């Protein structure tokens, strides 16, 4: 699964591509949002760790385990 990170005046949005596209269609992201990067992962937790790595935030500690 592919996940993307975007930045606008409201901050960062990191989500699966399908969610990003829905946010754009519904106007939940600013039209001039800046694309930062894309990662591939098999789970949300794996995607979040890759996101944390890119941001330099250390180890992602999930609240819940993947189902």
Order of alpha helices (4+ residues) and beta strands (2+ residues): beta-beta-alpha-beta-alpha
